[in-house]
């Protein structure tokens, strides 16, 4: 099974963790705009994560559509943001 990981930030930390866990050969790290993901093929990733990202994205609907486009069937996304409440 191949695992594709798309991490927006911090790439160096994510690479270090993947290396420490012996998973680097199963990961792919891509720096991309959340509302486009233009360099990522359709249905090519297992998981999309966006941690404290969507709060800064102007067109959130476009970003979510981009997430859906790149996910493989059965894939998933994890999105979280800080709240000031």
N, C-alpha and C positions, 0 to 999 in steps of 0.2 A: 504494500500500500504506500502510495506517495502522498506526502502531506505538503501542501503549499501554504506558506504563511506570508501574509502581506502585512508589513508593519510600517506605519507612517513614521513614528518616533518612539523611542530612541533606538535607532537601528543598531548601533554598536552594542547596547545592552542586550537586545534580543539575539543578536548573533552570538554573543558570549554565553548566554543561557543555553541556546541550541547546541553550541559546541560542548559545553560542560555536560549536557545530557546525552551527548552522542547522537544528536539528531540533525546536525547541520546539513548533511547530505540529503535530508528529506524536506528541507525548508527552502523557501525562496523569499527574499526580502525586496520589496519594491517601494520606492518613494514616488507617490502619486497624489494627484488632487482627488479628494474624496468624492467630488461631484462629477468626476469623469472616469477615472481608472482606464483611460484610453489605451495604455500599453499592456493591459491585461486582457487575455482572450476570454470570450464568452465561456461560461460553464467550466472554468479551469481551476477553481480553488474550492477547498473544503470549508474554510471558515474565514469570514471577514470580521475583524475586530476594529472598533472605533472607540477609543477611550479619550474622553474630553475632546472630541473632534467636532461632532455635529453642532455644538453650540456656536462654533465659529464659521460654519458653512452657511452661505447665504441661501442657497436653494437646497433645502434638506430633502425635499421630495426627489430631486434629481440625484442626490447622493444615494438615497435608499434604492432608487432604480438601478444605479450603477452597481451597488452591492449585489442586488438580485441578479443582474446580468452576468456577473463573473462567478457566481456560486454554481457549483455542480448540483445536479439533482440530489436532494437529501442533505445538502450543505446548510450551514447556518451562519448567523451573524450575532455578534455580541457588541452592543453599544451602551456606553455609560457616559454620564456627564456629572459634573459637580453641581450641586444646588446651593444657592445662597440662602435657602430657607432654613 
